[in-house]
Amino acid sequence: MPTKRRRHSPLRSSVEDITASRRVPKTAQSSSEAYRLAFTDEVFMTSEETRGVRFQLEYMKTEIRLKERNIRSTVVLFGGARIPAPGKPAWAARNAIQKKNLEAASIYYEEARLFAQYASLTSQALSYRDFVVVTGGGPGVMEAGNRGAADVGAPSIGLNVVLPHEQAPNAYVTPELSFLFHYFATRKIHFLLRARAVAIFPGGFGTMDELFEALTLIQTGRMERIPLVLFGSAFWHKVINFDALVEAGTIAPEDMSLLSVVDTAAEGWDVIRQHYNLPEVTLPAPRGDSAGTS
């Protein structure tokens, strides 16, 4: 169905011309790639020469949709796609040790879900314009974040990316706010462009990349200081030795203040609430559909 114009124009729309061009009789000339409208020509639009245009389109599509929903700020949840919901199998485990550790890590799924409820109830009081939950749109911790928003009837954003293996958006992302990216770089811009806080749960290479991207931008003054909250003190103290970086002199002692390390959703949200002087919120009573039994 043709997209409705936002404002009147006496000029023909591109949608009208797409339809008209497809009604042209098929000849050698009209069937040629050269004859296709540039923006309907997949060969042209995916060429090396139009890479910059594709960057722009990926940025613009998401930006326009978020502006249409009047979403001004977000709370970002990063974390491992392989972490299962409580009671669910560790599908990514390659051996018994990984199975044990991933199943134990399901506590972070539940904390991410609760944390997203705190953010979403705050967002609800602000007409869903601020503190809207955004995740990478996939499984694991990402699913938990979108699920927590859905628990309290709030919208949430999913910024998915095309991967070599199949990855569909999780079922809890608001459909109108479920986006797909080709470029990791454009996706990262949208993660941080509206971020009022970043919550980082245990994860792998992708989570580490996202953590250090945000941390570097804040440390270098390219981004204003916002709460960066690491969930899971035992995990982070084991995986990253920040003190060793201070001792080596490669980061300043005061850089450690850029991070807050917590273990529960309540602790994590309290860091953000105090930073912005937000009112307290009370989570609804559990509805009997725990992450492992729904």
C-alpha positions in Angstrom: 0.0 0.0 0.0 1.5 3.4 -0.9 2.9 5.4 1.9 0.8 8.4 2.8 2.5 11.7 2.3 3.2 13.8 5.3 2.5 17.0 3.5 0.9 18.1 0.2 2.9 18.3 -2.9 1.8 18.8 -6.5 4.6 16.6 -7.8 4.2 12.9 -8.4 5.5 10.7 -5.7 8.3 8.1 -6.1 5.7 5.4 -5.1 3.5 6.5 -8.0 6.4 6.4 -10.4 7.5 2.9 -9.3 4.0 1.7 -10.1 4.0 3.5 -13.4 7.4 2.1 -14.4 6.2 -1.4 -13.9 3.4 -0.9 -16.3 5.7 -0.1 -19.2 5.6 -2.8 -21.9 8.5 -5.2 -21.7 11.1 -4.5 -24.4 14.9 -5.0 -24.6 15.2 -1.4 -23.5 12.7 -1.3 -20.6 14.0 -4.7 -19.3 17.6 -3.4 -19.1 19.1 -2.7 -15.7 19.9 0.8 -16.9 16.2 1.6 -17.3 15.3 0.8 -13.6 14.6 3.7 -11.3 17.8 4.1 -9.3 16.2 3.5 -5.9 14.5 0.3 -7.1 17.7 -1.1 -8.7 19.1 -3.6 -6.2 22.3 -4.1 -8.2 23.0 -0.3 -8.1 21.8 0.2 -4.5 24.1 -2.6 -3.2 27.1 -1.5 -5.2 30.4 -0.4 -3.7 29.9 3.1 -5.0 26.6 3.6 -3.0 27.9 2.3 0.3 27.7 5.8 1.8 24.1 6.1 0.7 23.3 2.8 2.4 24.9 4.1 5.7 22.7 7.2 5.4 19.5 5.1 4.7 20.1 2.8 7.7 20.6 5.8 9.9 17.6 7.8 8.5 15.0 4.9 8.6 15.5 4.3 12.3 15.8 8.0 13.2 12.6 8.8 11.4 10.6 6.0 13.0 11.8 6.9 16.5 11.0 10.6 16.0 7.5 9.6 14.8 7.1 7.9 18.2 8.4 10.9 20.0 11.1 8.8 21.6 13.7 11.2 23.0 15.9 9.0 25.2 16.6 5.4 26.0 18.0 2.9 28.5 20.3 0.5 26.7 20.7 -3.2 27.7 23.7 -5.1 26.4 24.4 -8.7 27.3 25.0 -12.2 26.1 22.7 -13.8 23.5 23.6 -17.3 24.8 22.3 -16.8 28.4 19.1 -18.8 28.7 16.0 -17.9 30.6 15.7 -19.7 34.0 14.7 -23.3 33.5 15.5 -23.3 29.8 18.2 -25.3 28.2 21.6 -23.8 27.5 21.3 -24.1 23.8 24.8 -22.6 23.1 26.7 -24.9 25.4 29.5 -26.9 23.7 30.4 -29.0 26.8 29.3 -29.8 30.3 31.3 -26.9 31.9 29.7 -24.4 29.5 26.2 -25.9 30.2 26.7 -25.5 33.9 27.9 -22.0 33.7 25.3 -20.8 31.2 22.5 -22.3 33.2 23.9 -20.6 36.3 24.0 -17.3 34.4 20.3 -17.4 33.9 20.0 -15.3 37.0 21.2 -12.4 34.8 18.3 -13.0 32.4 15.9 -12.5 35.3 17.8 -9.4 36.6 17.7 -7.9 33.1 14.0 -8.5 32.9 13.4 -6.9 36.2 15.7 -4.0 35.4 13.8 -3.4 32.2 10.6 -3.2 34.2 12.1 -0.5 36.4 13.1 1.5 33.3 9.8 1.0 31.6 7.6 2.0 34.5 9.7 5.2 34.7 9.2 5.6 31.0 5.5 5.1 31.4 5.3 8.1 33.7 7.0 10.1 31.0 4.5 9.1 28.3 7.1 6.7 26.8 9.2 9.6 25.5 12.2 9.0 27.8 14.0 6.0 29.3 12.6 3.6 26.7 14.3 0.2 26.8 16.5 -0.7 23.7 18.3 -3.9 23.1 20.0 -5.7 20.3 16.7 -7.4 19.6 18.0 -11.0 19.8 17.8 -13.8 22.3 19.3 -14.1 25.8 19.8 -10.9 27.8 18.4 -8.9 24.8 15.1 -10.9 25.0 15.0 -10.4 28.7 15.2 -6.6 28.3 12.4 -6.5 25.8 10.4 -9.0 27.8 10.6 -6.9 30.9 9.2 -3.9 29.0 6.4 -6.1 27.7 5.6 -7.3 31.2 4.5 -3.8 32.2 2.8 -3.0 28.9 5.6 -0.7 27.7 7.1 -0.4 24.2 10.7 -1.4 23.6 13.1 -1.1 20.7 15.1 -3.9 19.1 18.2 -3.1 16.9 18.9 -6.4 15.2 21.8 -7.1 12.8 22.1 -9.5 9.9 24.4 -12.4 11.0 25.8 -15.3 9.0 23.6 -17.6 11.1 19.8 -17.1 11.4 18.8 -14.6 14.0 15.2 -13.5 14.2 14.0 -10.7 16.5 12.7 -11.9 19.8 9.0 -12.0 20.4 8.9 -9.2 22.9 10.2 -6.3 20.7 7.5 -3.8 19.8 6.9 -4.7 16.1 6.9 -1.1 15.0 10.2 -0.6 16.7 12.0 -3.7 15.5 14.8 -2.7 13.1 17.3 -4.6 11.1 20.8 -3.4 10.2 23.5 -4.4 7.8 26.2 -2.1 9.3 27.3 -2.6 12.8 28.6 1.0 12.8 25.1 2.5 12.1 23.5 0.2 14.7 26.0 1.4 17.3 25.2 5.0 16.6 21.5 4.4 17.3 22.4 2.5 20.5 24.1 5.5 22.0 22.5 8.5 20.2 19.6 8.7 22.8 21.1 6.8 25.7 20.5 8.1 29.2 22.1 5.0 30.7 23.8 1.7 29.6 23.3 -1.6 31.5 25.9 -4.2 30.6 25.2 -7.8 31.6 27.6 -10.8 31.2 28.3 -11.6 27.6 30.9 -12.3 25.0 32.9 -10.4 22.3 29.9 -8.4 21.2 29.1 -7.3 24.7 32.7 -6.4 25.4 32.8 -4.4 22.2 29.7 -2.4 23.2 31.0 -1.8 26.7 34.3 -0.5 25.6 32.8 1.6 22.8 30.6 3.5 25.4 33.4 3.6 27.9 35.9 5.1 25.4 33.5 7.7 24.1 32.8 8.9 27.7 36.5 8.8 28.8 37.5 10.8 25.8 34.8 13.4 26.1 33.1 12.4 22.9 29.9 11.6 24.8 28.5 13.1 28.0 28.8 11.1 31.1 25.9 8.8 31.7 25.6 5.8 34.1 27.4 2.7 32.8 26.2 -0.1 35.0 27.9 -3.6 35.0 25.7 -6.4 36.3 27.4 -9.4 38.0 30.3 -8.4 40.1 31.8 -12.0 40.2 31.7 -12.2 36.4 33.3 -8.8 35.7 36.0 -9.0 38.4 37.0 -12.3 36.9 36.8 -11.4 33.3 38.3 -7.9 33.3 41.1 -6.7 35.6 40.5 -3.0 35.6 42.8 -2.6 38.6 45.6 -4.0 36.5 45.0 -1.3 33.9 45.3 1.4 36.6 48.4 -0.2 37.9 49.9 -0.3 34.5 49.1 3.3 34.0 47.2 2.8 30.8 44.1 4.3 32.4 43.8 6.9 35.2 42.6 5.9 38.6 39.6 8.3 38.2 38.5 6.4 35.1 37.3 3.7 37.4 34.5 6.0 38.6 33.0 5.8 35.1 31.6 2.4 36.0 29.2 1.1 38.6 29.2 -2.6 39.4 26.0 -4.1 40.9 24.4 -7.5 41.2 20.6 -6.9 41.2 18.1 -4.9 39.1 17.1 -2.8 42.1 20.8 -1.8 42.7 21.3 -1.0 39.1 18.2 1.1 38.7 19.0 2.9 41.9 22.3 4.1 40.4 20.4 5.6 37.4 17.5 6.9 39.5 19.9 8.8 41.8 22.0 10.1 38.9 18.9 11.7 37.3 16.9 12.3 40.6 14.1 10.2 39.4 11.1 9.1 41.5 11.1 5.6 43.0 9.0 3.0 41.2 7.5 -0.2 42.6 7.5 -3.3 40.4 4.2 -5.2 40.0 3.7 -8.5 41.9 4.8 -11.5 39.9 2.1 -12.9 37.7 3.0 -16.5 37.9 4.7 -16.6 34.5 8.4 -16.7 35.5 11.0 -16.8 32.8 11.3 -20.5 33.1 7.7 -21.5 33.0 5.8 -19.2 30.6 
